[in-house]
Amino acid sequence: MNFREKFFLSCLILVISLPANSWGTSAKELSKSVVFLKAYCQVCEDDLEGNKQEIWYREPYTGKYRRKINTISGTAFIIKHNSKDYLVTAKHIVDCLLKDVKILMNFSGGIMIISSKHIETSIPGTKWFLHPSEDVAIHPLFYPQKVNHISFPSKVCSKEVEEIPLLSKISIMGFPQGLGIQEIVSPIAKEVSVAKDLVTIGPPHFKQNHDFILLDQALCQGYSGAPVFFIEEIFSQKTEIIHLIGIQSCTISDITGGKISLVVPISNLWDILQSTDFLIYEQTLEKKL
């Protein structure tokens, strides 16, 4: 057996030995799937009945009424599903958007800004696909030119919530307070620990019950929508296996100032990918192509 045959066999053994819900790559490679989101958000407040109401203001000299707008930012990552790329992020980032979000990505000349509205114009039927109850959203991607990013295969996103030992070290990559955007898009990694692999949280924090993975530390604003994963090192094969476990959602706190981060399990992604609305979109797109 020559060297080439031995190398091919070793690669084949590695692929076969990988767990079904893992990706045999490095954290550095995973960072290439992470992108920065920037958008303008309509400011809303809850009324006495708990319904969100838009906030408007009147200009002092013209007397005209205008929406109160905030600039928000967040994190997203790219997955490949049925040979097409999709953006994955937290639903609350896009819930109050004024129809458009700027996607900052790397290409050969630096940073390229793609408008979600432009994508929707280029590919009829394209839109944000939102989870009906959980903090997950996806959007089809279209690249005007070649980008320096990779896609996380959807097939390695577990359809079940993985059991994670307490205090396991996990990582997250995103853009805390908008950091990580200079000459190129370069996400910032942070290591935290699992406080609980799955817990149900409802009122008074949320109107209804939701299942989350809990992290033992609060994360800065801007990490919302970021991929949360843990790295399994296979020393005998000198490689790393990435387990994508969830999407960073939010933090909760109490009067003492204590905070904890909530992660939406990645299994919720399949509720969108297998929904009737999304399947119709895929079928319609295939006919047009």
C-alpha positions in Angstrom: 0.0 0.0 0.0 1.5 3.3 -1.1 1.4 6.6 0.8 -1.6 7.9 -1.1 -3.6 4.8 -0.4 -2.7 4.9 3.3 -3.7 8.6 3.5 -7.0 8.0 1.8 -7.7 5.0 4.1 -6.9 7.1 7.2 -9.2 9.9 6.1 -12.0 7.3 5.4 -11.6 5.8 8.9 -11.8 9.3 10.4 -15.0 10.2 8.6 -16.6 6.9 9.5 -15.6 7.3 13.2 -17.0 10.8 13.5 -20.3 11.0 15.5 -23.3 11.7 13.3 -23.9 15.1 14.9 -20.4 16.5 14.7 -18.1 18.2 12.2 -14.5 17.1 11.9 -13.0 20.6 11.6 -11.2 23.2 13.8 -12.6 26.2 15.7 -10.6 28.4 13.3 -12.4 26.9 10.3 -15.8 27.3 12.1 -15.1 31.0 12.6 -15.3 31.3 8.8 -19.0 30.5 8.9 -19.7 33.4 11.3 -20.9 36.8 9.9 -21.9 40.2 11.4 -25.4 41.6 11.2 -26.4 45.2 11.4 -29.8 46.7 11.1 -32.1 49.5 12.1 -34.7 48.5 14.7 -38.1 50.1 15.4 -38.1 51.0 19.2 -41.1 49.3 20.9 -42.5 49.3 24.4 -45.0 47.0 26.1 -48.4 48.5 26.8 -50.4 47.7 29.9 -51.7 44.5 28.3 -48.2 43.3 27.4 -48.5 44.1 23.6 -45.6 45.8 21.8 -46.3 49.3 20.6 -44.1 51.3 18.2 -42.6 54.5 19.7 -42.8 57.7 17.6 -41.6 61.2 18.3 -42.5 64.7 17.0 -39.7 66.9 15.7 -39.5 70.2 17.6 -39.4 72.5 14.6 -41.3 70.8 11.8 -43.9 69.1 13.9 -43.6 65.9 11.8 -43.8 62.5 13.5 -41.0 60.0 12.9 -40.3 56.5 14.1 -37.8 56.1 17.0 -35.1 54.0 15.5 -32.2 52.2 17.1 -29.2 50.7 15.3 -28.8 47.1 16.5 -26.1 44.5 15.7 -25.8 40.8 16.2 -24.2 37.6 15.0 -25.3 34.9 12.5 -23.7 31.9 10.9 -24.0 30.1 7.6 -25.3 26.6 7.2 -25.6 24.5 4.0 -28.9 22.7 3.5 -29.7 20.8 0.3 -26.7 22.3 -1.4 -27.8 25.9 -0.7 -26.5 28.4 1.9 -28.7 29.9 4.6 -28.1 32.4 7.4 -29.0 31.4 10.9 -29.5 33.8 13.8 -31.8 34.6 16.7 -35.3 35.6 15.8 -35.4 38.6 18.2 -32.8 40.3 16.1 -35.0 40.3 13.0 -38.4 40.6 14.8 -38.5 44.4 14.9 -36.4 45.1 11.7 -37.7 47.6 9.2 -37.6 45.1 6.4 -33.9 45.1 5.9 -30.7 43.8 7.5 -27.1 44.4 6.4 -25.0 41.2 6.3 -21.2 41.9 6.6 -19.0 39.2 5.0 -15.5 38.8 3.9 -14.4 38.7 0.2 -11.1 39.0 -1.5 -11.1 42.8 -1.3 -12.1 43.1 2.4 -15.6 43.4 3.8 -18.7 43.2 1.6 -22.2 44.3 2.7 -25.1 42.3 1.5 -28.6 43.6 2.0 -31.3 41.0 2.9 -33.8 43.1 0.9 -31.5 42.8 -2.2 -31.4 39.0 -1.7 -35.2 38.9 -1.5 -35.5 41.0 -4.7 -33.0 38.7 -6.5 -34.6 35.5 -5.5 -38.5 35.8 -5.5 -40.1 34.1 -2.5 -37.1 34.6 -0.3 -37.8 35.9 3.2 -37.0 35.5 6.8 -38.3 32.1 8.0 -39.1 32.5 11.7 -39.7 29.7 14.2 -43.3 30.0 15.5 -42.3 30.1 19.2 -38.5 29.8 19.7 -35.7 32.4 19.1 -34.5 31.1 15.8 -34.6 32.6 12.3 -33.1 31.7 8.9 -32.7 33.5 5.6 -31.5 32.2 2.2 -28.2 33.6 1.1 -27.1 34.9 -2.3 -23.6 36.1 -3.0 -23.0 38.9 -5.6 -19.4 37.6 -5.8 -17.2 35.0 -4.2 -16.9 35.2 -0.4 -14.2 33.9 1.9 -16.6 31.9 4.1 -17.6 28.3 4.7 -20.9 26.7 5.5 -21.7 24.5 8.4 -23.5 21.3 7.1 -27.1 21.1 8.3 -26.8 17.3 8.5 -24.5 17.6 11.5 -27.1 19.8 13.4 -28.7 17.4 15.8 -32.4 16.8 15.7 -32.4 16.0 19.3 -31.0 17.9 22.3 -27.5 16.5 23.1 -26.7 15.6 26.6 -23.9 17.8 27.8 -22.1 17.1 31.2 -22.4 19.9 33.7 -19.5 22.4 33.7 -18.4 21.2 30.3 -16.3 23.9 28.6 -18.0 25.3 25.5 -17.3 28.1 23.1 -19.2 30.9 21.3 -18.1 33.1 18.4 -19.7 36.5 17.7 -19.4 40.2 17.8 -19.8 41.6 21.4 -20.7 45.2 21.3 -19.9 45.3 17.6 -16.3 44.3 18.1 -14.5 42.2 15.5 -15.2 44.4 12.5 -12.1 46.1 11.1 -10.4 45.3 7.8 -12.2 42.0 7.8 -15.0 40.3 9.7 -13.2 38.5 12.5 -15.5 37.0 15.3 -14.4 37.0 18.9 -14.4 33.7 20.7 -15.3 33.2 24.4 -15.2 30.1 26.5 -17.9 29.5 29.1 -19.3 26.5 31.0 -22.6 24.6 30.8 -24.7 25.3 33.9 -27.6 23.1 32.7 -28.0 21.0 29.6 -31.7 21.7 29.3 -34.2 23.5 31.5 -37.7 25.0 30.9 -38.1 28.7 31.7 -41.5 30.5 31.6 -43.2 33.3 33.5 -42.1 35.8 34.8 -39.2 35.9 32.3 -41.3 34.8 29.3 -45.0 34.7 28.4 -44.8 30.9 27.7 -42.4 28.1 28.5 -39.3 27.7 26.5 -36.4 25.1 26.7 -32.9 26.4 27.0 -29.3 25.3 27.6 -27.9 27.5 30.4 -24.4 29.0 30.4 -22.8 30.0 33.7 -21.9 33.5 32.5 -23.7 36.5 31.0 -22.6 37.3 27.4 -22.2 40.8 26.0 -24.8 42.4 23.7 -23.9 41.4 20.1 -23.4 37.7 20.8 -27.1 37.1 20.1 -27.5 34.7 17.2 -24.0 33.3 17.6 -23.2 29.6 17.2 -22.6 27.8 20.5 -20.4 24.6 20.3 -18.1 22.4 22.2 -14.8 20.9 20.9 -14.0 17.3 21.3 -10.3 16.5 20.8 -9.5 13.1 19.3 -5.9 12.8 20.4 -5.3 9.5 18.7 -6.2 11.1 15.4 -4.8 14.5 16.2 -8.0 16.2 15.2 -10.9 18.2 16.6 -14.6 17.5 16.3 -17.0 20.4 16.5 -20.4 19.8 18.1 -22.8 22.6 17.3 -25.3 22.6 20.3 -27.3 25.9 20.0 -27.8 29.5 19.2 -27.2 32.2 21.7 -30.5 33.9 22.6 -30.4 36.2 25.6 -29.6 36.6 29.3 -31.8 36.8 32.4 -31.0 38.5 35.7 -32.3 39.1 39.2 -32.2 42.1 41.6 -28.8 41.0 42.9 -27.3 41.6 39.5 -26.7 37.9 38.8 -27.0 36.9 35.2 -27.1 33.7 33.2 -27.1 33.1 29.4 -29.8 31.2 27.6 -29.1 29.1 24.5 -31.7 27.8 22.1 -31.0 24.1 21.3 -29.9 23.7 17.6 -32.6 21.0 17.2 -35.2 23.9 16.9 -33.6 24.7 13.5 -35.3 21.6 12.0 -38.7 22.9 12.9 -38.1 25.5 10.3 -36.3 23.4 7.7 -39.0 20.8 7.8 -41.9 23.3 8.0 -44.5 23.4 5.2 -43.7 27.0 4.5 -40.0 26.3 4.0 -40.5 23.1 2.0 -42.9 25.0 -0.4 -40.2 27.7 -0.8 -37.6 25.0 -1.7 -39.8 23.3 -4.2 -40.7 26.7 -5.9 -37.0 27.6 -6.0 -36.1 24.3 -7.7 -38.7 24.8 -10.4 -37.4 28.3 -11.1 -33.8 27.1 -11.3 
